[in-house]
Amino acid sequence: MEDLIQNSQGKLTNLLQQIEKGQFKKAREWGGADVIITTTPLQPSQSEQNFYPDPATSNIIVITRHAQCLSWLFCQLGSILGWSYDSLTKYAFFSSLAIAALRYQYEHLHLDVKESLTNQEQEILSKILANPEEIAAYQSQPVIISHFGVQIPALMAGDGTQPQGILLAVVHEAEKWLTQINQATEY
């Protein structure tokens, strides 16, 4: 197990360096484990036939102009750390990554945009961002957020012009996941 963790840490370090140099790719917009990454707000009626996950039932929807780069990153992280989660804990893993992306967006919003968010959006964000450990606890149960399918397009204003910032924030969250796994195996 120790070799697997060290190997994964090395791959995450390489991925961070690659992103810092602007060497990342694009992939088709990603959806799975109750997370959707997209460039535009979705409506259930807009979803393709047999498209999974459906926006109406997904817990976290990340709307970002960097959706293709972020989708590529989710695929990379799934490949690197796929050994560390199972069919239940994948919800916690991918939700924690999505929450890291939302947190990055929110932290980089201008004050006037933050003030324009509705009360419902503010309430949802405070639940998601204030205590991510409670929401995306690294446990063997799916992550449940009380407002399914809520989308906050205004967060896209916090993306920045280059995708490196949001990508790095998500990789750092993956490093936290790996640290949790490492600590759990030490006992």
The 8 nearest C-alpha neighbors of each residue, nearest first, counted from 0:
[[1, 3, 2, 4, 184, 5, 181, 180],
 [0, 2, 4, 3, 5, 181, 184, 6],
 [3, 1, 5, 4, 0, 6, 7, 8],
 [2, 4, 0, 6, 1, 5, 7, 8],
 [3, 5, 7, 1, 2, 6, 8, 0],
 [6, 4, 8, 2, 7, 3, 1, 9],
 [5, 7, 3, 9, 4, 8, 2, 10],
 [8, 6, 10, 4, 9, 5, 79, 3],
 [9, 7, 5, 11, 10, 6, 4, 12],
 [8, 10, 12, 6, 7, 11, 5, 13],
 [9, 11, 7, 13, 8, 12, 14, 6],
 [12, 10, 14, 8, 13, 9, 15, 7],
 [13, 11, 9, 15, 14, 10, 8, 16],
 [14, 12, 10, 16, 11, 15, 17, 9],
 [13, 15, 11, 17, 12, 16, 10, 18],
 [16, 14, 12, 18, 17, 13, 19, 11],
 [17, 15, 19, 13, 14, 18, 20, 12],
 [16, 18, 14, 22, 20, 15, 19, 13],
 [19, 17, 21, 15, 22, 20, 16, 23],
 [18, 20, 16, 21, 17, 15, 163, 22],
 [21, 19, 17, 18, 22, 16, 23, 15],
 [22, 20, 18, 19, 23, 17, 163, 162],
 [23, 21, 17, 18, 20, 24, 19, 16],
 [24, 22, 18, 21, 17, 68, 25, 71],
 [23, 25, 68, 71, 26, 22, 67, 72],
 [24, 26, 68, 67, 71, 27, 23, 70],
 [27, 25, 71, 67, 70, 28, 68, 24],
 [26, 28, 67, 29, 70, 25, 71, 66],
 [29, 27, 67, 70, 37, 36, 66, 26],
 [30, 28, 70, 36, 35, 27, 31, 37],
 [29, 31, 35, 34, 52, 36, 28, 51],
 [30, 32, 33, 34, 52, 35, 29, 51],
 [31, 33, 90, 34, 89, 93, 30, 94],
 [34, 32, 57, 58, 31, 52, 59, 90],
 [35, 33, 59, 31, 32, 30, 60, 57],
 [34, 36, 30, 60, 29, 61, 37, 59],
 [37, 35, 61, 29, 66, 28, 60, 62],
 [36, 38, 62, 66, 39, 28, 63, 61],
 [37, 39, 63, 64, 62, 66, 40, 65],
 [38, 40, 37, 62, 41, 63, 152, 64],
 [41, 39, 152, 62, 150, 42, 38, 37],
 [42, 40, 39, 54, 45, 43, 46, 150],
 [41, 43, 45, 44, 54, 46, 40, 55],
 [44, 42, 45, 46, 54, 55, 53, 41],
 [43, 45, 42, 46, 47, 41, 54, 53],
 [46, 44, 42, 43, 41, 47, 48, 54],
 [45, 47, 43, 44, 50, 48, 53, 42],
 [46, 48, 50, 49, 45, 44, 51, 43],
 [47, 49, 50, 46, 51, 45, 44, 53],
 [48, 50, 47, 51, 46, 52, 53, 43],
 [51, 49, 47, 48, 46, 52, 53, 30],
 [52, 50, 53, 49, 30, 31, 46, 54],
 [51, 53, 31, 50, 30, 57, 54, 33],
 [52, 54, 51, 55, 56, 57, 43, 50],
 [55, 53, 57, 148, 56, 43, 41, 42],
 [56, 54, 148, 53, 43, 57, 147, 42],
 [55, 57, 54, 53, 147, 148, 58, 52],
 [58, 56, 33, 148, 54, 59, 147, 34],
 [57, 59, 147, 33, 148, 144, 34, 56],
 [60, 58, 34, 57, 148, 61, 35, 33],
 [59, 61, 35, 34, 150, 36, 62, 148],
 [62, 60, 36, 35, 63, 37, 59, 101],
 [63, 61, 37, 38, 152, 39, 36, 155],
 [64, 62, 38, 155, 65, 66, 61, 37],
 [63, 65, 38, 66, 155, 158, 62, 37],
 [64, 66, 63, 68, 67, 162, 69, 38],
 [67, 65, 69, 37, 63, 68, 38, 64],
 [66, 68, 25, 26, 70, 28, 69, 65],
 [69, 67, 25, 71, 70, 65, 66, 24],
 [68, 70, 72, 66, 71, 67, 65, 73],
 [71, 69, 29, 67, 73, 72, 68, 28],
 [72, 70, 26, 68, 74, 25, 69, 73],
 [71, 73, 75, 69, 74, 70, 76, 68],
 [74, 72, 70, 76, 75, 71, 77, 69],
 [75, 73, 77, 71, 72, 76, 78, 70],
 [76, 74, 72, 78, 77, 73, 79, 71],
 [77, 75, 79, 73, 78, 74, 80, 72],
 [76, 78, 81, 74, 80, 75, 79, 73],
 [77, 79, 75, 76, 81, 80, 74, 82],
 [80, 78, 76, 77, 81, 7, 75, 10],
 [81, 79, 77, 82, 83, 78, 76, 7],
 [82, 80, 77, 78, 83, 79, 84, 76],
 [81, 83, 80, 84, 85, 79, 78, 77],
 [84, 82, 81, 80, 85, 180, 177, 88],
 [85, 83, 88, 89, 82, 81, 86, 92],
 [84, 86, 88, 87, 89, 83, 82, 81],
 [85, 87, 89, 88, 84, 90, 32, 139],
 [88, 86, 85, 89, 140, 141, 139, 90],
 [87, 89, 139, 84, 90, 91, 85, 86],
 [88, 90, 92, 84, 91, 87, 85, 86],
 [91, 89, 32, 141, 88, 92, 93, 94],
 [90, 92, 94, 135, 88, 89, 142, 93],
 [93, 91, 89, 95, 90, 94, 88, 96],
 [92, 94, 96, 95, 90, 91, 89, 97],
 [95, 93, 97, 91, 96, 92, 90, 98],
 [94, 96, 98, 135, 92, 93, 97, 91],
 [97, 95, 93, 99, 94, 169, 98, 172],
 [98, 96, 94, 100, 99, 95, 93, 101],
 [97, 99, 101, 95, 100, 96, 102, 94],
 [100, 98, 102, 96, 97, 101, 169, 103],
 [99, 101, 97, 103, 98, 102, 165, 169],
 [102, 100, 98, 104, 103, 99, 105, 97],
 [101, 103, 99, 105, 104, 100, 98, 106],
 [104, 102, 100, 106, 101, 105, 165, 99],
 [103, 105, 157, 101, 107, 102, 158, 106],
 [104, 106, 102, 108, 107, 103, 154, 157],
 [105, 107, 103, 104, 108, 102, 157, 109],
 [108, 106, 157, 104, 105, 103, 109, 158],
 [109, 107, 157, 105, 106, 156, 112, 110],
 [108, 110, 112, 111, 113, 107, 157, 156],
 [109, 111, 113, 112, 114, 108, 115, 107],
 [112, 110, 114, 113, 109, 115, 108, 116],
 [113, 111, 115, 114, 110, 109, 108, 116],
 [114, 112, 110, 115, 111, 116, 108, 109],
 [113, 115, 111, 112, 116, 110, 117, 109],
 [116, 114, 112, 113, 111, 117, 153, 110],
 [117, 115, 114, 113, 120, 121, 118, 112],
 [116, 118, 120, 119, 121, 115, 114, 122],
 [117, 119, 121, 120, 122, 116, 123, 115],
 [118, 120, 122, 117, 121, 123, 116, 124],
 [119, 121, 117, 123, 122, 118, 116, 124],
 [122, 120, 118, 124, 119, 123, 125, 117],
 [123, 121, 119, 125, 120, 124, 118, 126],
 [124, 122, 120, 126, 125, 121, 119, 127],
 [125, 123, 127, 121, 126, 122, 128, 120],
 [124, 126, 122, 129, 128, 123, 127, 121],
 [127, 125, 123, 124, 129, 128, 122, 130],
 [126, 128, 124, 125, 131, 129, 123, 130],
 [127, 129, 125, 131, 124, 130, 126, 102],
 [130, 128, 125, 126, 127, 131, 124, 132],
 [129, 131, 132, 133, 128, 127, 126, 134],
 [132, 130, 134, 133, 135, 128, 127, 129],
 [133, 131, 136, 135, 130, 134, 137, 95],
 [132, 134, 136, 131, 130, 135, 127, 137],
 [135, 133, 131, 132, 136, 142, 127, 130],
 [136, 134, 91, 132, 95, 131, 133, 142],
 [137, 135, 132, 133, 138, 134, 91, 131],
 [136, 138, 91, 135, 139, 92, 88, 176],
 [139, 137, 136, 140, 88, 91, 141, 135],
 [138, 140, 88, 87, 137, 141, 91, 85],
 [139, 141, 138, 87, 88, 142, 91, 90],
 [142, 140, 90, 87, 91, 143, 88, 139],
 [141, 143, 91, 90, 135, 134, 140, 144],
 [142, 144, 141, 145, 58, 134, 135, 147],
 [145, 143, 146, 58, 147, 142, 134, 127],
 [144, 146, 147, 143, 58, 123, 126, 148],
 [147, 145, 144, 149, 148, 58, 123, 143],
 [148, 146, 58, 149, 56, 57, 145, 144],
 [147, 149, 55, 57, 54, 58, 56, 150],
 [150, 148, 147, 146, 151, 60, 59, 58],
 [149, 151, 60, 152, 148, 40, 61, 62],
 [150, 152, 153, 154, 149, 120, 62, 40],
 [151, 153, 154, 155, 62, 150, 40, 39],
 [154, 152, 155, 151, 156, 112, 116, 157],
 [155, 153, 156, 152, 157, 104, 151, 105],
 [154, 156, 63, 157, 153, 158, 152, 62],
 [155, 157, 154, 158, 153, 108, 159, 104],
 [158, 156, 104, 108, 107, 155, 154, 159],
 [159, 157, 155, 104, 156, 63, 160, 165],
 [158, 160, 161, 157, 162, 156, 164, 107],
 [159, 161, 158, 162, 64, 65, 163, 157],
 [160, 162, 159, 163, 164, 158, 65, 165],
 [161, 163, 164, 165, 65, 166, 160, 68],
 [164, 162, 166, 161, 165, 167, 18, 19],
 [165, 163, 167, 166, 162, 168, 161, 159],
 [164, 166, 168, 167, 163, 100, 162, 103],
 [167, 165, 163, 169, 168, 164, 162, 69],
 [166, 168, 170, 164, 169, 165, 163, 171],
 [169, 167, 165, 171, 166, 170, 99, 164],
 [168, 170, 172, 166, 171, 167, 96, 99],
 [171, 169, 173, 167, 172, 168, 174, 166],
 [172, 170, 174, 168, 173, 169, 167, 175],
 [171, 173, 175, 169, 170, 174, 96, 99],
 [174, 172, 170, 176, 175, 171, 177, 169],
 [173, 175, 171, 177, 172, 176, 178, 170],
 [174, 176, 178, 172, 173, 177, 179, 171],
 [177, 175, 173, 179, 174, 178, 180, 172],
 [176, 178, 180, 174, 179, 175, 181, 173],
 [179, 177, 175, 181, 180, 176, 182, 174],
 [180, 178, 176, 182, 177, 181, 183, 175],
 [181, 179, 177, 183, 178, 182, 184, 176],
 [180, 182, 178, 184, 179, 183, 177, 185],
 [183, 181, 179, 185, 184, 180, 178, 186],
 [182, 184, 180, 181, 185, 186, 179, 178],
 [183, 185, 181, 182, 186, 180, 0, 1],
 [186, 184, 182, 183, 181, 180, 1, 179],
 [185, 184, 183, 182, 181, 180, 179, 1]]
